[in-house]
Amino acid sequence: MSHAPSRSSRPAVFCAVGAAALYALNTPFSKLLLGDVPSRMLAALLYLGAGLGMLLVRFFDRIAGRDRPENPLTQRDLPYTAGMVALDIAAPIFLLTGLSETTASNAALLNNFEIVATALIALLLFREPISRRLWLAIALVTLASALLSFEDASSLSFSRGSPLVLLACVCWGFENNCTRRISSRDPVEIVIVKGFGSGLGALCVALLLDERLPAALPLLGALLLGFVAYGLSILLYLYAQRGLGAARTSAYYALAPFFGAALSFLLLRDAFSPGFALALALMAAGAALALPPQSALSRD
């Protein structure tokens, strides 16, 4: 039985792969921007770029008459919305601080740990079951993350950046579980709330730590990267879920960390060590096992 996407589902597949490819731009280009923008300030600008960009999308859609009616966020959604915003303040700060201490390819691949964090939090807090297949995926991704956390396996010296990237993944694991509770709401509104709420929160943190706005060119670069890698990526992901369902969308979006690692090698010339190759193989196996079986994908 063929599992190739039908013609009717191809736009949704394009959205899912596009979401993964756009988010993959985040790690290598953030690494480049960190030379001119402090890490907490960059976290703020990325989310503010997403919020500003989506606000413009909403404005032009309304002018063109393309604005579709959606279910708005309500007061009952406030606890999950507040949790989403708070966690989105912390996560990119941890990620970008860690990225300044490790390679972009390592950080991109470590993003797979979000699978582990999301699944375990769903089990512990929301009593969602974990299959044997997913437990094996968790073990493989965790082992690969441990390998990537060591700068030198012979001396067992720990990378200072990797634990911070993993902490960002834990924050995003909590955030994924919050966002899941409001996923039926207006996706553009969700991205706008994420962008401005998390961006302004991170901006306050940056200013309190005496970080200042960068020059015009890196500032515009950070806002544009946030619009593309955060704003448009999240929007495409939410639209893909409507056409493909959650399982098949996650299957395509799992490509993002590997796209990010490949871009890091191409753009930043990161070193490709035997340890990284082993971690890459373990991550690929873990990511594949974390996806639902093919029969479930065809039903979703």
Rosetta blueprint (number, residue, H / E / L):
1 M L
2 S L
3 H L
4 A L
5 P L
6 S L
7 R H
8 S H
9 S H
10 R H
11 P H
12 A H
13 V H
14 F H
15 C H
16 A H
17 V H
18 G H
19 A H
20 A H
21 A H
22 L H
23 Y H
24 A H
25 L L
26 N H
27 T H
28 P H
29 F H
30 S H
31 K H
32 L H
33 L H
34 L L
35 G L
36 D L
37 V L
38 P L
39 S H
40 R H
41 M H
42 L H
43 A H
44 A H
45 L H
46 L H
47 Y H
48 L H
49 G H
50 A H
51 G H
52 L H
53 G H
54 M H
55 L H
56 L H
57 V H
58 R H
59 F H
60 F H
61 D H
62 R H
63 I H
64 A H
65 G L
66 R L
67 D L
68 R L
69 P L
70 E L
71 N L
72 P L
73 L L
74 T L
75 Q H
76 R H
77 D H
78 L H
79 P H
80 Y H
81 T H
82 A H
83 G H
84 M H
85 V H
86 A H
87 L H
88 D H
89 I H
90 A H
91 A H
92 P H
93 I H
94 F H
95 L H
96 L H
97 T H
98 G H
99 L H
100 S L
101 E L
102 T L
103 T L
104 A H
105 S H
106 N H
107 A H
108 A H
109 L H
110 L H
111 N L
112 N L
113 F H
114 E H
115 I H
116 V H
117 A H
118 T H
119 A H
120 L H
121 I H
122 A H
123 L H
124 L H
125 L H
126 F H
127 R L
128 E L
129 P L
130 I L
131 S L
132 R H
133 R H
134 L H
135 W H
136 L H
137 A H
138 I H
139 A H
140 L H
141 V H
142 T H
143 L H
144 A H
145 S H
146 A H
147 L H
148 L H
149 S L
150 F E
151 E E
152 D E
153 A L
154 S L
155 S L
156 L L
157 S E
158 F E
159 S L
160 R L
161 G L
162 S H
163 P H
164 L H
165 V H
166 L H
167 L H
168 A H
169 C H
170 V H
171 C H
172 W H
173 G H
174 F H
175 E H
176 N H
177 N H
178 C H
179 T H
180 R H
181 R L
182 I L
183 S L
184 S L
185 R L
186 D L
187 P H
188 V H
189 E H
190 I H
191 V H
192 I H
193 V H
194 K H
195 G H
196 F H
197 G H
198 S H
199 G H
200 L H
201 G H
202 A H
203 L H
204 C H
205 V H
206 A H
207 L H
208 L H
209 L L
210 D L
211 E L
212 R L
213 L L
214 P L
215 A L
216 A H
217 L H
218 P H
219 L H
220 L H
221 G H
222 A H
223 L H
224 L H
225 L H
226 G H
227 F H
228 V H
229 A H
230 Y H
231 G H
232 L H
233 S H
234 I H
235 L H
236 L H
237 Y H
238 L H
239 Y H
240 A H
241 Q H
242 R H
243 G H
244 L H
245 G L
246 A H
247 A H
248 R H
249 T H
250 S H
251 A H
252 Y H
253 Y H
254 A L
255 L L
256 A H
257 P H
258 F H
259 F H
260 G H
261 A H
262 A H
263 L H
264 S H
265 F H
266 L H
267 L H
268 L H
269 R L
270 D L
271 A L
272 F L
273 S L
274 P H
275 G H
276 F H
277 A H
278 L H
279 A H
280 L H
281 A H
282 L H
283 M H
284 A H
285 A H
286 G H
287 A H
288 A H
289 L H
290 A H
291 L L
292 P L
293 P L
294 Q H
295 S H
296 A H
297 L H
298 S H
299 R H
300 D L
